[in-house]
């Protein structure tokens, strides 16, 4: 009986440790060719939220109905949608930010323990020589990782100058994302292939090897 109890306890401890330890992405590996996905600009009203179609998990390589199936999420009696757990942390969200009618923005760091960051690498193609440099995650002691700050007009700075968790969606541009939360720590490259302004965005994406820190 003691041996059986000890075995069960060991299994529980190992499972708990695996849950807490950062893991690599499940959706791809660094040898996989780029894949494509279309994201819809987020639309949210009292009775509707298309969050699952606006967000994309690089870790699982899913969004939309596939994400809902994984966590068996559904509409509750008040018609308020509960975001799938696999899309809450470490995901890319398109169209959630609206600047003077412009919704073509990407955001990362969606929940409190998410410390992900994004960087626009400019106009690049998949056959170009792309150098992956270290993209520092938001420090653990920083309690404003998920915040988006808006600079004053007199500062001469843009939203992307003062926020490392947002980026403007531009056709032909390549982006580097470091997904960092309590369950993951990995890098992804993605490129905007097609853009219907403030409506939808098609990206190609690929997990890449993490640079040495």
C-alpha positions as CSV (number, residue, x, y, z in Angstrom):
1,X,0.0,0.0,0.0
2,X,2.9,2.4,0.9
3,X,4.6,1.6,-2.4
4,X,1.4,2.3,-4.4
5,X,0.8,5.6,-2.5
6,X,4.4,6.7,-3.1
7,X,4.0,5.9,-6.8
8,X,0.9,8.0,-7.1
9,X,2.5,10.8,-5.2
10,X,5.5,10.8,-7.5
11,X,3.3,10.8,-10.5
12,X,1.4,13.8,-9.2
13,X,4.7,15.7,-8.4
14,X,6.1,15.0,-11.9
15,X,2.9,16.1,-13.6
16,X,2.9,19.3,-11.6
17,X,6.5,20.0,-12.4
18,X,5.9,19.5,-16.1
19,X,3.0,21.9,-15.9
20,X,5.1,24.6,-14.4
21,X,8.2,24.1,-16.5
22,X,8.5,26.1,-19.8
23,X,7.9,23.8,-22.8
24,X,8.5,24.1,-26.5
25,X,5.6,24.7,-29.0
26,X,3.4,21.8,-29.9
27,X,2.1,23.3,-33.2
28,X,5.4,23.0,-35.1
29,X,9.1,22.4,-34.8
30,X,11.9,24.5,-36.3
31,X,12.2,22.2,-39.3
32,X,8.6,22.6,-40.4
33,X,7.9,24.8,-43.5
34,X,5.9,28.0,-42.9
35,X,2.1,27.4,-42.6
36,X,-0.6,30.0,-43.1
37,X,-3.6,31.1,-41.1
38,X,-6.2,33.9,-41.6
39,X,-7.2,36.0,-38.6
40,X,-10.3,38.1,-38.4
41,X,-10.3,41.5,-36.8
42,X,-11.8,41.1,-33.3
43,X,-15.4,42.1,-33.0
44,X,-16.9,42.3,-29.6
45,X,-20.5,43.2,-28.6
46,X,-22.8,42.3,-25.7
47,X,-23.9,39.1,-27.4
48,X,-20.9,38.3,-29.7
49,X,-17.2,37.9,-29.4
50,X,-15.1,36.4,-32.3
51,X,-12.0,36.2,-30.1
52,X,-11.2,32.7,-31.2
53,X,-11.0,33.8,-34.8
54,X,-8.9,36.9,-34.0
55,X,-6.4,35.1,-31.8
56,X,-3.9,32.4,-32.8
57,X,-1.8,30.1,-30.6
58,X,1.7,29.6,-32.0
59,X,2.2,27.0,-29.3
60,X,-0.7,24.8,-30.4
61,X,-0.9,26.0,-34.0
62,X,-4.7,26.6,-33.8
63,X,-7.5,29.1,-33.5
64,X,-11.2,29.2,-34.1
65,X,-13.3,26.1,-33.6
66,X,-10.2,23.9,-33.1
67,X,-9.3,25.9,-30.0
68,X,-12.8,25.6,-28.7
69,X,-12.8,21.8,-29.1
70,X,-9.5,21.4,-27.2
71,X,-10.9,23.1,-24.1
72,X,-14.6,22.3,-24.7
73,X,-15.5,25.9,-24.3
74,X,-19.0,27.0,-25.1
75,X,-21.4,29.9,-24.7
76,X,-22.9,30.1,-21.2
77,X,-26.4,31.0,-20.3
78,X,-25.6,34.7,-20.3
79,X,-24.2,34.4,-23.9
80,X,-20.8,35.4,-22.7
81,X,-18.0,33.5,-24.3
82,X,-15.2,32.1,-22.2
83,X,-11.9,32.3,-23.9
84,X,-10.3,28.9,-24.5
85,X,-7.3,28.4,-22.2
86,X,-5.0,27.6,-25.1
87,X,-5.7,31.1,-26.6
88,X,-5.4,33.1,-23.4
89,X,-1.6,33.0,-22.9
90,X,1.1,33.3,-25.5
91,X,-1.1,34.0,-28.4
92,X,-1.2,36.6,-31.2
93,X,-4.3,38.8,-31.4
94,X,-5.3,40.8,-34.5
95,X,-7.6,43.8,-34.6
96,X,-8.2,44.1,-30.9
97,X,-6.7,47.7,-30.8
98,X,-8.5,50.5,-32.7
99,X,-6.6,53.7,-33.4
100,X,-8.8,56.3,-35.1
101,X,-10.6,53.5,-37.0
102,X,-7.4,51.6,-37.8
103,X,-7.7,48.1,-36.4
104,X,-4.7,46.6,-38.3
105,X,-2.6,45.9,-35.2
106,X,-1.1,42.8,-33.6
107,X,-1.0,42.5,-29.8
108,X,0.7,40.0,-27.5
109,X,0.7,39.7,-23.7
110,X,-3.0,39.0,-23.2
111,X,-3.2,37.9,-19.5
112,X,-1.3,38.8,-16.3
113,X,1.4,36.2,-16.4
114,X,2.1,36.6,-20.2
115,X,5.4,38.4,-20.8
116,X,5.6,37.9,-24.6
117,X,7.1,40.5,-26.9
118,X,6.8,41.2,-30.7
119,X,9.2,43.0,-33.1
120,X,8.6,44.2,-36.6
121,X,11.7,43.2,-38.7
122,X,10.6,45.1,-41.8
123,X,9.9,43.9,-45.4
124,X,11.4,40.4,-45.7
125,X,10.6,37.1,-47.4
126,X,11.1,33.6,-46.3
127,X,14.1,33.1,-48.6
128,X,15.9,36.1,-47.2
129,X,18.8,35.9,-44.7
130,X,16.9,36.5,-41.5
131,X,18.9,37.0,-38.4
132,X,17.1,36.0,-35.2
133,X,18.3,38.1,-32.3
134,X,17.4,38.0,-28.6
135,X,14.0,39.5,-27.9
136,X,13.9,40.2,-24.1
137,X,10.7,39.2,-22.4
138,X,8.9,41.6,-20.2
139,X,10.6,41.4,-16.7
140,X,8.7,39.4,-14.1
141,X,8.8,42.4,-11.7
142,X,7.1,44.6,-14.3
143,X,3.4,44.6,-13.4
144,X,2.3,46.4,-16.6
145,X,3.4,43.8,-19.2
146,X,-0.1,43.7,-20.7
147,X,-0.7,47.4,-20.7
148,X,-0.6,49.5,-23.9
149,X,0.6,53.1,-23.4
150,X,-0.2,56.0,-25.7
151,X,2.4,58.7,-26.1
152,X,1.5,62.3,-26.1
153,X,1.4,64.1,-29.4
154,X,4.3,66.4,-28.3
155,X,6.6,63.5,-27.6
156,X,7.1,62.7,-31.3
157,X,6.8,59.0,-30.5
158,X,4.5,56.4,-31.9
159,X,2.6,53.6,-30.2
160,X,5.2,51.0,-31.2
161,X,8.0,53.2,-29.9
162,X,6.7,52.9,-26.3
163,X,5.1,49.4,-26.5
164,X,7.0,46.2,-27.2
165,X,3.8,44.1,-27.1
166,X,2.1,45.7,-30.2
167,X,3.0,46.0,-33.9
168,X,1.4,47.5,-37.0
169,X,0.2,44.9,-39.5
170,X,1.9,45.7,-42.8
171,X,1.8,43.4,-45.9
172,X,5.2,41.9,-46.7
173,X,6.6,42.6,-43.3
174,X,8.2,39.9,-41.1
175,X,7.7,39.8,-37.3
176,X,9.5,38.1,-34.5
177,X,7.6,37.0,-31.5
178,X,8.9,35.6,-28.3
179,X,6.2,33.7,-26.5
180,X,6.9,33.7,-22.8
181,X,4.5,32.7,-20.1
182,X,4.5,30.2,-17.2
183,X,4.1,27.3,-19.7
184,X,6.1,28.3,-22.7
185,X,9.3,30.1,-23.9
186,X,10.0,29.9,-27.6
187,X,10.4,32.1,-30.8
188,X,8.2,32.4,-33.9
189,X,8.6,34.3,-37.2
190,X,5.5,35.3,-39.1
191,X,4.9,37.3,-42.2
192,X,1.8,39.2,-43.3
193,X,0.8,37.8,-46.7
194,X,-2.5,39.5,-47.2
195,X,-4.5,42.2,-45.5
196,X,-8.0,43.4,-45.8
197,X,-7.9,46.6,-43.8
198,X,-9.6,46.3,-40.4
199,X,-11.2,43.1,-41.5
200,X,-8.8,40.2,-41.9
201,X,-5.1,39.3,-42.0
202,X,-3.5,36.2,-43.5
203,X,0.0,35.3,-42.1
204,X,2.5,32.6,-42.8
205,X,4.3,31.5,-39.7
206,X,7.1,29.2,-38.5
207,X,8.6,28.2,-35.1
208,X,12.3,29.1,-35.1
209,X,15.3,28.1,-32.9
210,X,15.7,30.4,-29.9
211,X,18.9,32.5,-30.0
212,X,21.4,32.1,-27.1
213,X,20.9,34.5,-24.2
